[in-house]
Amino acid sequence: MKAFDRNKAGLYLLIIVAATIVYADVLVGPFVLDDNIYIVGNERIRNLSSFLHPLGARYFTDLSFALNYAVFGPDPLFFHLANLIIHIINSVLVFILSGLMLKSLGVCGQRAQDRRTAFMIQGFAALLFCLHPIQTQAVSYITQRYTSLTTLFYLWAVASYLASRLRTGSGRATAYYIGSIFITVLAMKTKEISFTIPFMLLLIELTLFTKTGDLVKRRYITLLPFFITLIIIPVELFLPSTGLVEINDSVSEMMRRMKLAEAGSLSPYIYLITQFTVITHYLKLVIYPSGMRFHYDWPSYDSITEPWAALGLLLLTLILLFALFLLRSGSRRANRLNTVAGFGIVWFFLAISIESSIIPIRDVIFEHRFYLPGVGLFIAISALSLQVARFLSVRMPSISTAFYGLIIITLCSLGFLTSERNAFWANDLKLYKDEVAKAPGGPSPHNYLAMAYLNRNDYNGAIDEFRAALAREPNFHAARNNLALAFSNRDGEGDKNRAMEQFLLLKQARPKYPGSYFNLGVLYFNNGLFDKARIEFHELLRLSPDNPEAIKYLHKIGNNLKTKG
């Protein structure tokens, strides 16, 4: 057992070193994409006292951002470092969780051979999770701590429950059980994907443990507290709309409203049909991780008769049927690894169901959505790989060694590809140029690239990209607002008039958007057009009473007019 403990410690060290190497570049990377909304522009995280009341569906992730800011300030290095630490912990939890699963099936017994088999499955699964490039978006994109931190609580809750089941009747079992309930609550307050935890525990009872008489009923009763926690997410999402709690203008509240609006504006049927192709793409990236990106110009499918949608449904159905076959064949002791593989595949489908089924989300595809479901798939791949290795060791011993070598080469290759992908996340300009090259028809990549140019005071490059974004989406109001700002900052011949023209167009398109009134007012003020500026700031106060910036500029206008008078 001491040798096993040394091996386990060695694997943990390998995970830490490997993860640090492949994510080293991104540690010095800047804030990118929506980091500017959820972190840089999020006033709430700059004040820890705003977290005294644990309100909000994503409370604990926002709290983690606030702690980052309180201790280290706005330096992105420490935000990236926290994300990397979370990813390392998750990789270790994959090792622990898969070990508990194997132990529950009797695979990890007292025999040295059994322990070696279990260790290899655990290690391969953990390293796949740690090193696969499909995970980079959930780790390197700081905002997606929403996903990685939820995954930490999710894996911890499930592992604690399994530990309690394996120590039935002991004091430690009770501690693990109560801890699992508590951690489930934390997960439910971190991101909505944690909603499947109670169902995952039910799946564990149905697949990993024997079912005998009254004991089964008592087991299912112990799941009741977990199912009670399901009320947390709906309450956090819908309670503010009832007026029973105070609604603020925080980024979290904006996110809550946006999610409810998305769910009500898109067709669940069309979203589901589209997800058949999306999930198939995730699986393709597991096998062939090429062409990865944050923005996909993904088409919607409105009929299951469309070829790609039908093909996606067929493939996913076959995979699910294969999982059920594995679970059924795994009932025999000699095939217990089949149960592990089958459970892992069902884990994948259950965990991905929140974001890839009938609950519409505006952006139909994001690679970070694979992060939690991928845990099950990587465990399944690991278990099936060891099955193949065992078969080869009996039938083709000479090839068996080569197969293990292939596993090592695969892990090294995945680590290299992750490092390559992180070179893009480490440089915002490189990242956005890559996105524009991969999705030239999408307006968002052009807007992000333009912002990168604007932040570098490259106004010509910014103006070209903002125009490209508007050419693809004329109602892209943020791009129009930023185009106007780029014109006003460039200050070339005729640029002030071009900026005013863009702000006026934005006012016509979005008459209730305060920003256009403020920016146009400032532009008028800086050019000595005080009467026009005063009109804009009064309009801003009509939309946003007591706006301090509007009041400040109105005082300045008054002082300037008095001086002139």
Phi, psi and omega in degrees: 000327179296321178298320179296319178297322178295319178297319180295316178297322178296321179292319177300318179296320179298318179299314181299313183293314182297315180297319180296320181295311187283341179252010184299316184300320187286343180300329180261012180284160182274177167291138181226163172051232184282003171303328181291341177267307190277345180236295184300315183263010183266100182297330185298321185287352179273000183222102183299333181296340179287353180254015179296328177256120186283065181255150178113139183293338181237040187303311189287330174292315178299322177297321179296322175297319180295320178295319174305312183292319183295322185273318188242357181078197186274014181292119182296338180307314186282334172292317177296318181298319178298318178298319180295318179299317178300318180296320178296316178298319179297320179297319176295320179295327175298318177299312182294314182298313180296327176295319178294323177297314180296321179294322180295335180265000179080011180286322182269079184266203182275340181292142181299323180296319179296318180294323178294318179299313180298318181297319181293320177296313180298314183295317180295317179298315182294320181287325173300313179298318184291320194255349185290134182294341178295344180276350189300322183297325180284343183253311187280337177269106191305318182303330182282016165300336174307320180280312187291323179289322175298320178299321177301310180294322180299307181296321180296317180296314181293318179296320179295321178296316179298319179298321179293324181289328182278350179239036183308131177095351181259164177295324179295327178299317178297319179296317178297319182296310179296319177299322179297319178297315180299315181293326176300319177298317177301316180297318180297337180261016182244314173197155188293341181295345179286354183302336184275359183305309180301323180288327177293322178293323175296319177299321177300314180297323183284335188246328188259346183236149180290154185243107182224115168051220185295335180299324179298316180299319179294324178297315182292329176296324179294343178278346185305314179302327179292320179289333175295327180295346180298340181288340187299310185294313176300322179296315181295328181280322189254336184300318180302331181287345181276346182086002181282340175235157182289134178259131178247181181256029182287167177299323180298320179292321176300317179296318180299312180297320181297318181295319178294321179294319179297316181297330182269347186257343182254153179280122177301325181293312179297320179298317180297313180299318180296324182294337175300322179282326181294311181297322176300322178294319176303316181295323177298320180293331177296318183278320184224084186282074181234150178074028183288149183198168176264337181241120176248128173275069191274131180285153173266146179242128184251006178212140179288348179280348177294135190307312184292324178292316180296319179294321177297315179299317180299313181297314181294324177296317179296320179296318179294320177296322177297321178297317180294323176298317179298318180296321180290316181288337181286355179293338176277138186303325183291342184244031184297332178295335175297323178296318179299315180295316179297318178298317180300319179293317178294323174307312181304310183292321180291315183292329182275353187293332182293319184257352184225049177221253186250003178264104188293140173230139186306310178272110190286342183218132170212136184295332181294342180290348177277344192304304179289311178301329182298337177305309181296319182293320179292325175295319178297314179300318180296314181296318180292324178297319178292328174298315179297317180298318179294321178297315181294324181295334180271313186271323184224073185303325182293328181277336184303315180298320179296326180294317176297323175297323178296323177297316180296316179298320179299314180296318179295320179295319179296319177298319177297315180295324177295317178297319178298317180294323181291341175297332176282316180296338182279348183223109186298321181295317178295320180298312184289324176297320177297320179294318178298320179294324183276332181224067184295339181276351181273135180288326186299314178301321178295321179294317178296317179297319178300319179296323177296319176295318182298319179294339178262010181061025174268082188290326179296314178297320180296315182297319179299317183286323176298320177296322178296319178296316181290331176295329180271335179212091183300336180266020178280087190293323179298319179295321179294318178299317181289326176299317178299318179295322179296318177298315183293328179281327180294320173060037174273184181296122179082357183293324180298317179294322178295321178296314179300319180299317180293319178295322179294320176298321179294321177299319179295320182283324182228078184295345181256012180270112184297328185301322182294323178293317181295310183296320179292322177297317178297319179298315177299315182300313182294339179257013175077011179268071190292323180296316178293321179297318181299320179299317182295318182289328174293322176295323178296319179293331177293322179279325184227081182304144179065020177299117187296324181292320179296317180297319180299315181289326177296322175296317179298318180297316178300317180295320180294319180293323177296319180297317179293322179294000000 
